[in-house]
Amino acid sequence: MVYPSTIGSIVEGFFCHMEVITKKRLILASTSPRRIALLKLLGYRFDIIPHSIDEYIPDDATPEEVVLNLAFMKAHDVAGRVEDAIIIGADTLVYHKKGIIGKPKDIRDAKKILSLLSNSAHSIFTGVCIIDKPSQKKLLRNERTQITMKHIPEEELEAYVQSGEPMDKAGAYAIQGEGEKFIKQITGSYSNAVGLPLGLVQEMLNKFNYHNEDAEKF
Ligand SMILES: Cc1cn([C@H]2C[C@H](O)[C@@H](COP(=O)(O)OP(=O)(O)OP(=O)(O)O)O2)c(=O)[nH]c1=O
């Protein structure tokens, strides 16, 4: 026999299922393993589509302008290839008093960057762009995390660059990896420093009515 309360939960279950089916596809326009791992922490199911943007940093732009523009270009590039989805693009760079620092070109460049950052303060900026397709509504925001680095002795610097960790990271270090040992102080969002400010991303998705409780959990 099927009791009324059981019928109620079957009906409820059916509507829950309907909601999952009609939910908009969420896409991360990035192949960065850090961004993928961070977005998973928010509990969403999402697809990964790589962008094909060449990351160019103009000489006269501010760090905020660069990360916002690149985040937009990444999200927009992928938005042009999909239907009915919410697309997230992001970009991270390091800003030191000597200027904007992206990823190192080679080991020599990584050494030069780390020598510059050693025993001084810098900021990490991440820009995030979320586009709702097909309405084309978009949100653009950025966040800053301030870092103070310890002095990095020459032999430690040499061993670190040889480890390969700096090579695909803005500022030539990974705060979430071995590079953590060089950090004296961090002020602001840790996830922002690693490549995706989770609080900000959640806030932006909520503005599109894409709430956490609606999402399918892993
Ligand atoms: C400062 C810092 C940066 N990073 C990483 C985050 C980003 O992946 C990278 C900055 O490069 P980005 O150009 O922002 O991103 P990406 O090329 O890795 O990935 P995609 O464009 O496909 O999204 O540096 C760390 O992992 N740890 C750190 O401490």
The ligand as an ORCA input file, in Angstrom:
! r2SCAN-3c Opt
* xyz 0 1
  C      49.747     33.833     -7.504
  C      49.285     32.459     -7.881
  C      48.804     32.173     -9.135
  N      48.406     30.913     -9.465
  C      47.901     30.588    -10.810
  C      46.387     30.760    -10.988
  C      46.232     30.788    -12.488
  O      46.020     29.450    -12.952
  C      47.597     31.299    -12.977
  C      47.463     32.640    -13.622
  O      47.190     32.460    -14.973
  P      45.817     32.814    -15.686
  O      46.190     33.355    -17.009
  O      44.949     33.654    -14.803
  O      45.086     31.415    -15.860
  P      45.535     30.114    -16.621
  O      46.217     30.440    -17.923
  O      46.289     29.239    -15.662
  O      44.152     29.384    -16.896
  P      42.896     29.814    -17.844
  O      43.264     31.065    -18.617
  O      42.658     28.620    -18.715
  O      41.759     30.066    -16.877
  O      48.445     31.410    -11.818
  C      48.477     29.893     -8.535
  O      48.130     28.738     -8.834
  N      48.940     30.168     -7.280
  C      49.353     31.393     -6.894
  O      49.775     31.567     -5.735
*
